[in-house]
């Protein structure tokens, strides 16, 4: 009896954990450049003397989905999307390099080129600063050019080039801030082959249909585990009544 209770209890607990990860993906279905979390169930044997027959279920993260989202045209000068594989380099809260696929950029009040979340965009020589300008554009190679304020349209100045990288997906870890970093703590080298698409943003790679289907499946699985617990409770009560009658 205790084996049934243990399996059902651990299964229900881990199903709720899986539902949490699934709901997190669903909540970010409209987040620019978001990469879906991946999780999987597996069975684990309980270790210890006298417990070789006990097995419980676990749900754990197995990484993130590295597939690309769809490109959505916006026409905005500072909206950029990675064309294929690669990452935009930004400065994390700890001052170190971090990487993102979210290309909804802007110039803040201090003239710094930043992401929508306020992270400074890094160039080959550090954060990119943008002087006062009448127009701004980003080239395929990440070069940021402006027409200085008060100058004619033919006067174009390049103020920096966004550092674009393309490290192996297996070498990246996602942090709590949603940014990616090298697993070994190093900075990824720049990659000239990575190109941007100006006036576009990459959507989240979360499939709403698949995520909703997974939500229903996990809800049914949780109900099954709860029913197993109720069955164990009813069987225990019936056994107690038989013993009392005897």
Buried (B, 14 or more C-beta within 10 A) or exposed (E): EEEBBBBBBBBBBBBEBBBEBBBBBBEBBEBBBBBBBEBEBEEEEBEEEEEEEBBBBBBEEEBBBBEBBEBEEBEBEBBBBBBEBBBBBBBBEEEEBBBBBBBBBBBEEEEBBBBBEEBBBBBEEEBBBBEEBEEBBBBEEBBBBBBBEEEEEEEEEEBBBBBBBBBEBEEBEBEEBBBBBBEEEEBBEBBEEBBBBBBBBBBBBBBEEEBEEBBEBBEEBBEEBBEBBEEBEEEBEEEEEEEEEE
